[in-house]
Amino acid sequence: ASRTTSRDTPAPAPAPAPAPAPAPSLRERKKIKTRTAIRDATYRLVREQGYEATTVEQIAEAAEVSPSTVFRYFPTKEDIVLTDEYHPLLETELRARPADEPLVESLRYVLHRAVGLGSTEDPEISRLRTTLMVDVPAVRSRMLEGMSVTGRTLGRVIADRTGRGAGDLEVRTFAMGLVGALTEATAYWAERGHVDDLADLLDRTLDMLSAGFTSDLCGS
């Protein structure tokens, strides 16, 4: 009997290309345009006169919208600084990763994507945002509130990966530990004048969480 060689084996069919994401509707494009105008106006005013001196009424006038429109998009002035386009994608991106991939590595992948997407933002805006997170008590307080939302998001993913309940103590503490550590890495970046590479800081943070505290940190 003749033997089939590799030349006789048909090449596997290429994987189908993923379907392109649907284009945003006219309504969604208008919402994005309004949200961007409000953010841009806020950052411009904050650079000119400081965060505390900048009012929602001034932001609305500069963005050519009403104050009620500002609040419809951002519940508080602090949310204008803290809200970004990447957080809503966090859970979706994590769930798209292989189920058997260590969660920290899944998170590393997603964070690198977020940092890459964020590189399209004006670097001055990125520095201003993180500086406000560190220096302005109202922004920092609102950020701490938002951390619990992010922690619950991670908790749902951890629960599904491990088969545990999202309310389990271990799930909740691990999720919030991740969120807290990544928040501190961002604060460290801002406090040092943004001289470090943010992606490298996030990697170092995740590496430490993966390995656990070293003996020199624990004093043993």
N, CA and C atoms as a LAMMPS dump frame, in Angstrom:
ITEM: TIMESTEP
0
ITEM: NUMBER OF ATOMS
660
ITEM: BOX BOUNDS ff ff ff
-5.0000000000000000e+02 5.0000000000000000e+02
-5.0000000000000000e+02 5.0000000000000000e+02
-5.0000000000000000e+02 5.0000000000000000e+02
ITEM: ATOMS id mol type element x y z
1 1 1 N 0.852 -1.181 0
2 1 2 C 0 0 0
3 1 3 C 0.88 1.219 0
4 2 1 N 0.448 2.192 -0.739
5 2 2 C 1.247 3.412 -0.819
6 2 3 C 1.074 4.212 0.453
7 3 1 N 2.116 4.941 0.8
8 3 2 C 2.074 5.734 2.012
9 3 3 C 1.796 7.182 1.636
10 4 1 N 0.878 7.794 2.39
11 4 2 C 0.562 9.187 2.122
12 4 3 C 1.634 10.069 2.724
13 5 1 N 2.202 10.919 1.926
14 5 2 C 3.227 11.825 2.413
15 5 3 C 2.586 13.13 2.835
16 6 1 N 3.423 13.932 3.495
17 6 2 C 2.9 15.218 3.958
18 6 3 C 2.479 16.084 2.786
19 7 1 N 3.107 15.811 1.576
20 7 2 C 2.721 16.605 0.414
21 7 3 C 1.319 16.258 -0.051
22 8 1 N 0.904 14.995 0.275
23 8 2 C -0.427 14.578 -0.154
24 8 3 C -1.512 15.04 0.813
25 9 1 N -1.103 15.506 1.984
26 9 2 C -2.092 15.921 2.972
27 9 3 C -2.553 17.326 2.676
28 10 1 N -3.834 17.514 2.511
29 10 2 C -4.298 18.869 2.192
30 10 3 C -4.03 19.814 3.355
31 11 1 N -3.679 21.031 3.013
32 11 2 C -3.421 22.036 4.045
33 11 3 C -4.717 22.357 4.778
34 12 1 N -4.629 22.541 6.076
35 12 2 C -5.846 22.876 6.819
36 12 3 C -6.424 24.2 6.344
37 13 1 N -7.719 24.263 6.357
38 13 2 C -8.371 25.498 5.933
39 13 3 C -8.049 26.603 6.924
40 14 1 N -7.787 27.789 6.438
41 14 2 C -7.481 28.882 7.37
42 14 3 C -8.68 29.18 8.258
43 15 1 N -8.374 29.596 9.476
44 15 2 C -9.451 29.941 10.402
45 15 3 C -10.208 31.139 9.867
46 16 1 N -11.513 31.12 9.987
47 16 2 C -12.277 32.263 9.482
48 16 3 C -11.922 33.533 10.235
49 17 1 N -11.868 34.615 9.516
50 17 2 C -11.559 35.895 10.148
51 17 3 C -12.712 36.299 11.052
52 18 1 N -12.397 36.891 12.203
53 18 2 C -13.483 37.313 13.09
54 18 3 C -14.347 38.363 12.416
55 19 1 N -15.611 38.304 12.706
56 19 2 C -16.53 39.269 12.11
57 19 3 C -16.201 40.66 12.633
58 20 1 N -16.183 41.657 11.754
59 20 2 C -15.875 43.007 12.217
60 20 3 C -16.939 43.508 13.179
61 21 1 N -16.495 44.293 14.143
62 21 2 C -17.442 44.851 15.104
63 21 3 C -18.385 45.797 14.376
64 22 1 N -19.659 45.769 14.727
65 22 2 C -20.599 46.664 14.053
66 22 3 C -20.234 48.121 14.297
67 23 1 N -20.417 48.937 13.282
68 23 2 C -20.117 50.362 13.431
69 23 3 C -21.106 50.981 14.41
70 24 1 N -20.632 51.903 15.243
71 24 2 C -21.548 52.528 16.196
72 24 3 C -22.654 53.286 15.471
73 25 1 N -23.813 53.29 16.068
74 25 2 C -24.949 53.993 15.481
75 25 3 C -24.737 55.5 15.564
76 26 1 N -25.559 56.23 14.844
77 26 2 C -25.465 57.691 14.878
78 26 3 C -25.662 58.201 16.304
79 27 1 N -26.604 57.603 17.02
80 27 2 C -26.85 58.023 18.4
81 27 3 C -25.631 57.778 19.265
82 28 1 N -24.995 56.607 19.102
83 28 2 C -23.813 56.301 19.897
84 28 3 C -22.661 57.227 19.533
85 29 1 N -22.503 57.553 18.254
86 29 2 C -21.441 58.476 17.847
87 29 3 C -21.652 59.857 18.463
88 30 1 N -22.895 60.283 18.538
89 30 2 C -23.191 61.58 19.159
90 30 3 C -22.861 61.554 20.648
91 31 1 N -23.177 60.422 21.298
92 31 2 C -22.873 60.296 22.724
93 31 3 C -21.369 60.342 22.961
94 32 1 N -20.607 59.65 22.111
95 32 2 C -19.149 59.651 22.24
96 32 3 C -18.601 61.054 22.039
97 33 1 N -19.151 61.757 21.044
98 33 2 C -18.701 63.12 20.756
99 33 3 C -18.97 64.044 21.941
100 34 1 N -20.15 63.913 22.538
101 34 2 C -20.493 64.749 23.694
102 34 3 C -19.605 64.414 24.885
103 35 1 N -19.414 63.117 25.158
104 35 2 C -18.58 62.692 26.274
105 35 3 C -17.15 63.212 26.102
106 36 1 N -16.631 63.131 24.884
107 36 2 C -15.274 63.603 24.607
108 36 3 C -15.175 65.117 24.793
109 37 1 N -16.194 65.847 24.337
110 37 2 C -16.186 67.306 24.482
111 37 3 C -16.169 67.707 25.95
112 38 1 N -16.935 67.003 26.766
113 38 2 C -16.969 67.301 28.202
114 38 3 C -15.609 67.023 28.835
115 39 1 N -15.013 65.905 28.489
116 39 2 C -13.693 65.572 29.042
117 39 3 C -12.65 66.601 28.61
118 40 1 N -12.622 66.894 27.306
119 40 2 C -11.622 67.833 26.8
120 40 3 C -11.762 69.199 27.469
121 41 1 N -12.999 69.65 27.65
122 41 2 C -13.226 70.939 28.298
123 41 3 C -12.739 70.904 29.748
124 42 1 N -13.005 69.799 30.425
125 42 2 C -12.581 69.662 31.821
126 42 3 C -11.066 69.733 31.949
127 43 1 N -10.363 68.962 31.13
128 43 2 C -8.905 68.952 31.229
129 43 3 C -8.315 70.32 30.875
130 44 1 N -8.9 70.978 29.9
131 44 2 C -8.396 72.3 29.508
132 44 3 C -8.563 73.297 30.661
133 45 1 N -9.728 73.298 31.283
134 45 2 C -9.978 74.217 32.389
135 45 3 C -9.122 73.88 33.602
136 46 1 N -8.969 72.59 33.89
137 46 2 C -8.157 72.189 35.04
138 46 3 C -6.701 72.605 34.848
139 47 1 N -6.202 72.46 33.636
140 47 2 C -4.825 72.897 33.368
141 47 3 C -4.679 74.397 33.567
142 48 1 N -5.716 75.139 33.195
143 48 2 C -5.647 76.596 33.245
144 48 3 C -5.831 77.137 34.658
145 49 1 N -6.74 76.553 35.451
146 49 2 C -7.099 77.18 36.721
147 49 3 C -7.134 76.232 37.907
148 50 1 N -6.831 74.959 37.678
149 50 2 C -6.825 74.002 38.776
150 50 3 C -8.151 73.278 38.902
151 51 1 N -8.103 72.138 39.595
152 51 2 C -9.296 71.286 39.692
153 51 3 C -10.383 71.925 40.551
154 52 1 N -10.024 72.398 41.728
155 52 2 C -11.021 72.927 42.658
156 52 3 C -11.735 74.141 42.086
157 53 1 N -11.027 74.973 41.328
158 53 2 C -11.639 76.193 40.783
159 53 3 C -12.532 75.924 39.579
160 54 1 N -12.449 74.735 39.038
161 54 2 C -13.236 74.39 37.847
162 54 3 C -14.6 73.873 38.266
163 55 1 N -15.651 74.536 37.798
164 55 2 C -17.008 74.146 38.158
165 55 3 C -17.675 73.401 37.001
166 56 1 N -18.726 72.673 37.343
167 56 2 C -19.492 71.97 36.31
168 56 3 C -20.114 72.965 35.347
169 57 1 N -20.528 74.121 35.857
170 57 2 C -21.117 75.145 34.99
171 57 3 C -20.092 75.638 33.962
172 58 1 N -18.858 75.815 34.392
173 58 2 C -17.805 76.224 33.453
174 58 3 C -17.531 75.133 32.427
175 59 1 N -17.517 73.896 32.891
176 59 2 C -17.285 72.768 31.982
177 59 3 C -18.381 72.709 30.935
178 60 1 N -19.63 72.859 31.38
179 60 2 C -20.76 72.805 30.458
180 60 3 C -20.66 73.902 29.404
181 61 1 N -20.328 75.102 29.851
182 61 2 C -20.217 76.216 28.898
183 61 3 C -19.103 75.962 27.89
184 62 1 N -17.959 75.485 28.377
185 62 2 C -16.831 75.234 27.466
186 62 3 C -17.128 74.108 26.495
187 63 1 N -17.919 73.107 26.935
188 63 2 C -18.262 71.969 26.071
189 63 3 C -19.503 72.24 25.224
190 64 1 N -20.133 73.414 25.461
191 64 2 C -21.336 73.821 24.725
192 64 3 C -22.49 72.841 24.943
193 65 1 N -22.657 72.465 26.216
194 65 2 C -23.79 71.636 26.627
195 65 3 C -24.347 72.243 27.917
196 66 1 N -25.445 71.699 28.382
197 66 2 C -26.033 72.178 29.635
198 66 3 C -25.415 71.431 30.814
199 67 1 N -25.448 72.038 32.017
200 67 2 C -24.96 71.312 33.194
201 67 3 C -25.687 69.984 33.401
202 68 1 N -26.985 69.938 33.087
203 68 2 C -27.719 68.677 33.253
204 68 3 C -27.182 67.604 32.308
205 69 1 N -26.704 68.018 31.13
206 69 2 C -26.105 67.053 30.2
207 69 3 C -24.803 66.505 30.768
208 70 1 N -24.006 67.381 31.378
209 70 2 C -22.763 66.911 32.012
210 70 3 C -23.077 65.838 33.043
211 71 1 N -24.083 66.102 33.89
212 71 2 C -24.417 65.14 34.938
213 71 3 C -25.068 63.879 34.37
214 72 1 N -25.69 63.989 33.202
215 72 2 C -26.263 62.789 32.595
216 72 3 C -25.169 61.837 32.143
217 73 1 N -24.038 62.377 31.722
218 73 2 C -22.927 61.54 31.268
219 73 3 C -21.988 61.169 32.413
220 74 1 N -21.84 62.063 33.382
221 74 2 C -20.913 61.855 34.495
222 74 3 C -21.613 62.273 35.785
223 75 1 N -21.95 61.338 36.67
224 75 2 C -22.703 61.67 37.88
225 75 3 C -22.038 62.725 38.764
226 76 1 N -20.707 62.762 38.792
227 76 2 C -19.986 63.765 39.578
228 76 3 C -18.842 64.327 38.733
229 77 1 N -18.319 65.464 39.174
230 77 2 C -17.172 66.05 38.47
231 77 3 C -15.988 65.094 38.503
232 78 1 N -15.85 64.372 39.614
233 78 2 C -14.739 63.422 39.732
234 78 3 C -14.828 62.312 38.69
235 79 1 N -16.037 61.932 38.328
236 79 2 C -16.201 60.862 37.342
237 79 3 C -15.68 61.264 35.966
238 80 1 N -15.671 62.554 35.685
239 80 2 C -15.126 63.002 34.388
240 80 3 C -13.656 62.621 34.298
241 81 1 N -12.959 62.743 35.422
242 81 2 C -11.535 62.401 35.462
243 81 3 C -11.328 60.889 35.463
244 82 1 N -12.163 60.184 36.207
245 82 2 C -11.898 58.762 36.455
246 82 3 C -12.461 57.832 35.395
247 83 1 N -13.521 58.225 34.71
248 83 2 C -14.15 57.339 33.733
249 83 3 C -13.298 57.265 32.477
250 84 1 N -13.066 56.052 31.989
251 84 2 C -12.377 55.886 30.717
252 84 3 C -13.141 54.9 29.856
253 85 1 N -12.646 54.701 28.632
254 85 2 C -13.36 53.851 27.69
255 85 3 C -13.003 52.372 27.844
256 86 1 N -12.041 52.063 28.723
257 86 2 C -11.519 50.711 28.782
258 86 3 C -12.15 49.868 29.887
259 87 1 N -12.55 50.526 30.971
260 87 2 C -13.079 49.761 32.094
261 87 3 C -14.295 48.905 31.724
262 88 1 N -15.258 49.433 30.927
263 88 2 C -16.409 48.585 30.573
264 88 3 C -16.021 47.321 29.816
265 89 1 N -14.828 47.307 29.205
266 89 2 C -14.392 46.146 28.432
267 89 3 C -13.658 45.113 29.285
268 90 1 N -13.384 45.456 30.548
269 90 2 C -12.541 44.593 31.382
270 90 3 C -13.091 43.179 31.483
271 91 1 N -14.347 43.047 31.872
272 91 2 C -14.913 41.719 32.07
273 91 3 C -14.995 40.96 30.75
274 92 1 N -15.408 41.645 29.683
275 92 2 C -15.502 40.997 28.372
276 92 3 C -14.151 40.478 27.919
277 93 1 N -13.113 41.316 28.089
278 93 2 C -11.764 40.93 27.662
279 93 3 C -11.246 39.756 28.492
280 94 1 N -11.506 39.782 29.79
281 94 2 C -11.034 38.685 30.639
282 94 3 C -11.729 37.374 30.279
283 95 1 N -13.02 37.441 30.014
284 95 2 C -13.762 36.217 29.696
285 95 3 C -13.385 35.664 28.318
286 96 1 N -12.773 36.485 27.485
287 96 2 C -12.343 36.017 26.165
288 96 3 C -11.023 35.253 26.233
289 97 1 N -10.333 35.323 27.378
290 97 2 C -9.071 34.62 27.53
291 97 3 C -9.326 33.133 27.777
292 98 1 N -8.328 32.255 27.503
293 98 2 C -8.518 30.809 27.742
294 98 3 C -8.878 30.53 29.19
295 99 1 N -9.831 29.63 29.391
296 99 2 C -10.338 29.348 30.741
297 99 3 C -9.263 28.761 31.648
298 100 1 N -8.258 28.069 31.056
299 100 2 C -7.222 27.449 31.884
300 100 3 C -6.004 28.359 32.068
301 101 1 N -6.059 29.568 31.577
302 101 2 C -4.947 30.503 31.746
303 101 3 C -4.985 31.074 33.159
304 102 1 N -3.849 31.15 33.856
305 102 2 C -3.855 31.761 35.187
306 102 3 C -4.45 33.166 35.128
307 103 1 N -5.279 33.475 36.108
308 103 2 C -6 34.74 36.072
309 103 3 C -5.064 35.932 36.007
310 104 1 N -3.952 35.857 36.738
311 104 2 C -3.011 36.978 36.727
312 104 3 C -2.467 37.197 35.323
313 105 1 N -2.228 36.113 34.575
314 105 2 C -1.725 36.254 33.214
315 105 3 C -2.812 36.802 32.288
316 106 1 N -4.054 36.39 32.516
317 106 2 C -5.157 36.959 31.741
318 106 3 C -5.252 38.461 31.988
319 107 1 N -5.121 38.83 33.254
320 107 2 C -5.19 40.243 33.604
321 107 3 C -4.012 41.005 33.018
322 108 1 N -2.839 40.382 33.001
323 108 2 C -1.661 41.025 32.405
324 108 3 C -1.916 41.347 30.928
325 109 1 N -2.483 40.367 30.221
326 109 2 C -2.773 40.565 28.8
327 109 3 C -3.747 41.727 28.603
328 110 1 N -4.811 41.739 29.396
329 110 2 C -5.827 42.778 29.249
330 110 3 C -5.255 44.152 29.594
331 111 1 N -4.446 44.226 30.64
332 111 2 C -3.867 45.504 31.03
333 111 3 C -2.9 46.026 29.977
334 112 1 N -2.128 45.13 29.374
335 112 2 C -1.22 45.568 28.312
336 112 3 C -2.012 46.121 27.131
337 113 1 N -3.14 45.497 26.825
338 113 2 C -4.002 46.029 25.772
339 113 3 C -4.528 47.41 26.145
340 114 1 N -4.934 47.559 27.4
341 114 2 C -5.468 48.847 27.836
342 114 3 C -4.4 49.938 27.776
343 115 1 N -3.182 49.598 28.215
344 115 2 C -2.091 50.567 28.155
345 115 3 C -1.789 50.919 26.697
346 116 1 N -1.828 49.907 25.826
347 116 2 C -1.595 50.169 24.405
348 116 3 C -2.658 51.065 23.808
349 117 1 N -3.921 50.805 24.162
350 117 2 C -4.991 51.656 23.671
351 117 3 C -4.878 53.055 24.261
352 118 1 N -4.482 53.104 25.529
353 118 2 C -4.333 54.398 26.179
354 118 3 C -3.196 55.231 25.614
355 119 1 N -2.25 54.581 24.926
356 119 2 C -1.137 55.326 24.343
357 119 3 C -1.596 56.265 23.245
358 120 1 N -2.826 56.054 22.75
359 120 2 C -3.35 56.967 21.741
360 120 3 C -3.856 58.26 22.381
361 121 1 N -4.013 58.252 23.707
362 121 2 C -4.436 59.449 24.419
363 121 3 C -3.267 60.406 24.532
364 122 1 N -3.56 61.695 24.561
365 122 2 C -2.535 62.703 24.752
366 122 3 C -1.767 62.383 26.035
367 123 1 N -0.438 62.179 25.959
368 123 2 C 0.327 61.828 27.164
369 123 3 C 0.143 62.836 28.291
370 124 1 N -0.033 64.104 27.944
371 124 2 C -0.23 65.119 28.972
372 124 3 C -1.535 64.87 29.736
373 125 1 N -2.562 64.415 29.014
374 125 2 C -3.834 64.111 29.66
375 125 3 C -3.684 62.908 30.597
376 126 1 N -2.973 61.884 30.141
377 126 2 C -2.751 60.71 30.989
378 126 3 C -2.037 61.093 32.274
379 127 1 N -1.04 61.958 32.157
380 127 2 C -0.3 62.391 33.35
381 127 3 C -1.185 63.233 34.263
382 128 1 N -1.993 64.114 33.653
383 128 2 C -2.883 64.955 34.452
384 128 3 C -3.901 64.106 35.203
385 129 1 N -4.497 63.144 34.535
386 129 2 C -5.511 62.291 35.162
387 129 3 C -4.947 61.577 36.388
388 130 1 N -3.795 60.954 36.226
389 130 2 C -3.239 60.187 37.339
390 130 3 C -2.718 61.099 38.449
391 131 1 N -2.254 62.29 38.1
392 131 2 C -1.835 63.244 39.124
393 131 3 C -3.038 63.682 39.962
394 132 1 N -4.168 63.927 39.317
395 132 2 C -5.38 64.299 40.047
396 132 3 C -5.838 63.168 40.961
397 133 1 N -5.674 61.93 40.509
398 133 2 C -6.048 60.784 41.341
399 133 3 C -5.251 60.759 42.641
400 134 1 N -4.018 61.201 42.58
401 134 2 C -3.145 61.172 43.753
402 134 3 C -3.318 62.429 44.606
403 135 1 N -3.456 63.597 43.967
404 135 2 C -3.359 64.876 44.677
405 135 3 C -4.684 65.446 45.154
406 136 1 N -5.792 65.071 44.523
407 136 2 C -7.079 65.698 44.857
408 136 3 C -7.896 64.735 45.721
409 137 1 N -8.164 65.099 46.98
410 137 2 C -8.88 64.175 47.875
411 137 3 C -10.226 63.711 47.324
412 138 1 N -10.989 64.605 46.694
413 138 2 C -12.308 64.219 46.182
414 138 3 C -12.177 63.182 45.068
415 139 1 N -11.184 63.341 44.213
416 139 2 C -10.965 62.37 43.135
417 139 3 C -10.491 61.055 43.721
418 140 1 N -9.59 61.125 44.697
419 140 2 C -9.079 59.905 45.314
420 140 3 C -10.205 59.142 46.019
421 141 1 N -11.086 59.883 46.701
422 141 2 C -12.199 59.242 47.397
423 141 3 C -13.139 58.553 46.42
424 142 1 N -13.44 59.231 45.321
425 142 2 C -14.318 58.633 44.313
426 142 3 C -13.654 57.418 43.675
427 143 1 N -12.342 57.486 43.501
428 143 2 C -11.605 56.36 42.938
429 143 3 C -11.721 55.139 43.844
430 144 1 N -11.638 55.359 45.163
431 144 2 C -11.759 54.246 46.107
432 144 3 C -13.142 53.61 46.025
433 145 1 N -14.185 54.432 45.808
434 145 2 C -15.522 53.877 45.614
435 145 3 C -15.565 53.003 44.367
436 146 1 N -14.925 53.485 43.301
437 146 2 C -14.924 52.733 42.049
438 146 3 C -14.149 51.436 42.135
439 147 1 N -13.181 51.376 43.053
440 147 2 C -12.399 50.152 43.194
441 147 3 C -13.282 48.973 43.583
442 148 1 N -14.314 49.229 44.372
443 148 2 C -15.193 48.129 44.779
444 148 3 C -15.963 47.58 43.588
445 149 1 N -16.309 48.465 42.635
446 149 2 C -16.995 48.011 41.42
447 149 3 C -16.064 47.132 40.593
448 150 1 N -14.827 47.595 40.431
449 150 2 C -13.849 46.802 39.689
450 150 3 C -13.584 45.477 40.387
451 151 1 N -13.523 45.508 41.726
452 151 2 C -13.31 44.28 42.479
453 151 3 C -14.432 43.277 42.267
454 152 1 N -15.665 43.752 42.212
455 152 2 C -16.787 42.846 41.97
456 152 3 C -16.718 42.259 40.56
457 153 1 N -16.276 43.083 39.608
458 153 2 C -16.111 42.582 38.245
459 153 3 C -15.095 41.45 38.206
460 154 1 N -13.933 41.672 38.816
461 154 2 C -12.911 40.623 38.875
462 154 3 C -13.411 39.419 39.653
463 155 1 N -14.164 39.679 40.706
464 155 2 C -14.679 38.583 41.517
465 155 3 C -15.566 37.642 40.732
466 156 1 N -16.379 38.186 39.847
467 156 2 C -17.241 37.326 39.017
468 156 3 C -16.407 36.426 38.116
469 157 1 N -15.341 36.985 37.557
470 157 2 C -14.473 36.191 36.689
471 157 3 C -13.746 35.12 37.499
472 158 1 N -13.225 35.501 38.66
473 158 2 C -12.522 34.544 39.516
474 158 3 C -13.467 33.419 39.93
475 159 1 N -14.687 33.78 40.298
476 159 2 C -15.659 32.774 40.723
477 159 3 C -15.934 31.775 39.608
478 160 1 N -16.109 32.262 38.402
479 160 2 C -16.387 31.361 37.281
480 160 3 C -15.176 30.495 36.962
481 161 1 N -13.981 31.05 37.093
482 161 2 C -12.766 30.277 36.801
483 161 3 C -12.551 29.169 37.829
484 162 1 N -12.918 29.435 39.072
485 162 2 C -12.599 28.512 40.16
486 162 3 C -13.781 27.669 40.611
487 163 1 N -14.981 28.01 40.155
488 163 2 C -16.164 27.286 40.595
489 163 3 C -16.607 27.669 41.996
490 164 1 N -16.07 28.776 42.512
491 164 2 C -16.451 29.231 43.841
492 164 3 C -17.503 30.325 43.717
493 165 1 N -18.078 30.698 44.837
494 165 2 C -19.058 31.77 44.836
495 165 3 C -18.392 33.125 44.795
496 166 1 N -18.997 34.074 44.094
497 166 2 C -18.422 35.413 44.001
498 166 3 C -18.365 36.093 45.363
499 167 1 N -19.196 35.647 46.302
500 167 2 C -19.189 36.238 47.633
501 167 3 C -18.247 35.563 48.603
502 168 1 N -17.553 34.512 48.189
503 168 2 C -16.607 33.841 49.082
504 168 3 C -15.513 34.806 49.536
505 169 1 N -15.096 34.651 50.76
506 169 2 C -14.065 35.54 51.303
507 169 3 C -12.802 35.5 50.457
508 170 1 N -12.36 34.305 50.093
509 170 2 C -11.111 34.185 49.325
510 170 3 C -11.223 34.871 47.965
511 171 1 N -12.379 34.74 47.33
512 171 2 C -12.583 35.383 46.024
513 171 3 C -12.564 36.899 46.188
514 172 1 N -13.282 37.383 47.189
515 172 2 C -13.37 38.833 47.388
516 172 3 C -12.022 39.434 47.753
517 173 1 N -11.282 38.779 48.639
518 173 2 C -10.001 39.345 49.06
519 173 3 C -8.972 39.292 47.934
520 174 1 N -8.985 38.217 47.146
521 174 2 C -8.039 38.141 46.028
522 174 3 C -8.358 39.207 44.988
523 175 1 N -9.649 39.38 44.677
524 175 2 C -10.047 40.372 43.681
525 175 3 C -9.666 41.781 44.131
526 176 1 N -9.972 42.112 45.385
527 176 2 C -9.656 43.455 45.871
528 176 3 C -8.159 43.635 46.072
529 177 1 N -7.457 42.545 46.373
530 177 2 C -6.009 42.632 46.453
531 177 3 C -5.398 43.014 45.113
532 178 1 N -5.92 42.415 44.048
533 178 2 C -5.457 42.765 42.706
534 178 3 C -5.735 44.233 42.398
535 179 1 N -6.964 44.65 42.668
536 179 2 C -7.349 46.025 42.361
537 179 3 C -6.504 47.014 43.16
538 180 1 N -6.334 46.745 44.448
539 180 2 C -5.546 47.638 45.281
540 180 3 C -4.101 47.73 44.834
541 181 1 N -3.517 46.598 44.477
542 181 2 C -2.121 46.59 44.047
543 181 3 C -1.941 47.367 42.752
544 182 1 N -2.848 47.198 41.811
545 182 2 C -2.733 47.9 40.535
546 182 3 C -2.969 49.4 40.713
547 183 1 N -3.856 49.756 41.645
548 183 2 C -4.077 51.172 41.939
549 183 3 C -2.814 51.796 42.526
550 184 1 N -2.152 51.069 43.411
551 184 2 C -0.919 51.585 43.999
552 184 3 C 0.184 51.721 42.952
553 185 1 N 0.222 50.804 41.991
554 185 2 C 1.22 50.916 40.922
555 185 3 C 1.006 52.191 40.117
556 186 1 N -0.252 52.515 39.848
557 186 2 C -0.556 53.741 39.109
558 186 3 C -0.204 54.973 39.932
559 187 1 N -0.507 54.921 41.241
560 187 2 C -0.155 56.041 42.114
561 187 3 C 1.364 56.229 42.165
562 188 1 N 2.089 55.131 42.243
563 188 2 C 3.558 55.182 42.253
564 188 3 C 4.072 55.861 40.986
565 189 1 N 3.472 55.512 39.864
566 189 2 C 3.842 56.112 38.569
567 189 3 C 3.658 57.623 38.614
568 190 1 N 2.515 58.076 39.148
569 190 2 C 2.232 59.511 39.202
570 190 3 C 3.138 60.228 40.2
571 191 1 N 3.33 59.621 41.376
572 191 2 C 4.122 60.268 42.428
573 191 3 C 5.575 60.46 42.018
574 192 1 N 6.07 59.599 41.144
575 192 2 C 7.459 59.701 40.674
576 192 3 C 7.573 60.527 39.39
577 193 1 N 6.534 61.296 39.095
578 193 2 C 6.593 62.183 37.936
579 193 3 C 6.465 61.482 36.61
580 194 1 N 5.876 60.272 36.603
581 194 2 C 5.625 59.512 35.372
582 194 3 C 6.911 59.2 34.61
583 195 1 N 8.007 59.04 35.348
584 195 2 C 9.279 58.758 34.677
585 195 3 C 9.412 57.278 34.313
586 196 1 N 8.643 56.413 34.98
587 196 2 C 8.739 54.981 34.721
588 196 3 C 7.823 54.589 33.565
589 197 1 N 8.043 53.396 33.062
590 197 2 C 7.153 52.84 32.051
591 197 3 C 5.985 52.173 32.779
592 198 1 N 4.755 52.63 32.506
593 198 2 C 3.599 52.125 33.246
594 198 3 C 3.409 50.631 33.034
595 199 1 N 3.58 50.151 31.815
596 199 2 C 3.418 48.72 31.556
597 199 3 C 4.408 47.906 32.379
598 200 1 N 5.638 48.424 32.529
599 200 2 C 6.636 47.717 33.335
600 200 3 C 6.235 47.688 34.804
601 201 1 N 5.689 48.782 35.308
602 201 2 C 5.237 48.813 36.699
603 201 3 C 4.11 47.815 36.933
604 202 1 N 3.184 47.725 35.985
605 202 2 C 2.086 46.771 36.125
606 202 3 C 2.61 45.339 36.091
607 203 1 N 3.602 45.092 35.231
608 203 2 C 4.206 43.753 35.182
609 203 3 C 4.868 43.405 36.508
610 204 1 N 5.624 44.343 37.059
611 204 2 C 6.284 44.089 38.342
612 204 3 C 5.266 43.795 39.431
613 205 1 N 4.17 44.523 39.401
614 205 2 C 3.125 44.318 40.406
615 205 3 C 2.502 42.934 40.279
616 206 1 N 2.176 42.543 39.068
617 206 2 C 1.568 41.226 38.859
618 206 3 C 2.554 40.108 39.153
619 207 1 N 3.84 40.337 38.843
620 207 2 C 4.858 39.332 39.163
621 207 3 C 4.92 39.1 40.675
622 208 1 N 4.861 40.193 41.443
623 208 2 C 4.912 40.05 42.896
624 208 3 C 3.69 39.302 43.415
625 209 1 N 2.521 39.62 42.859
626 209 2 C 1.305 38.953 43.295
627 209 3 C 1.336 37.472 42.942
628 210 1 N 1.928 37.145 41.799
629 210 2 C 2.014 35.745 41.39
630 210 3 C 2.946 34.957 42.3
631 211 1 N 4.059 35.589 42.688
632 211 2 C 5.072 34.892 43.476
633 211 3 C 4.794 34.94 44.968
634 212 1 N 3.984 35.897 45.39
635 212 2 C 3.791 36.101 46.819
636 212 3 C 4.874 37.009 47.362
637 213 1 N 4.688 37.511 48.575
638 213 2 C 5.681 38.398 49.163
639 213 3 C 6.992 37.648 49.388
640 214 1 N 8.075 38.272 49.005
641 214 2 C 9.389 37.665 49.19
642 214 3 C 9.824 37.781 50.64
643 215 1 N 10.812 36.979 50.998
644 215 2 C 11.241 36.933 52.395
645 215 3 C 11.769 38.279 52.883
646 216 1 N 12.408 39.051 51.967
647 216 2 C 12.97 40.323 52.428
648 216 3 C 11.861 41.317 52.725
649 217 1 N 10.707 41.229 51.998
650 217 2 C 9.602 42.11 52.289
651 217 3 C 8.91 41.696 53.59
652 218 1 N 8.841 40.405 53.819
653 218 2 C 8.156 39.917 55.021
654 218 3 C 9.057 39.911 56.253
655 219 1 N 10.351 40.085 56.023
656 219 2 C 11.289 40.128 57.144
657 219 3 C 11.593 38.749 57.708
658 220 1 N 11.484 37.723 56.843
659 220 2 C 11.801 36.382 57.336
660 220 3 C 12.867 35.756 56.467
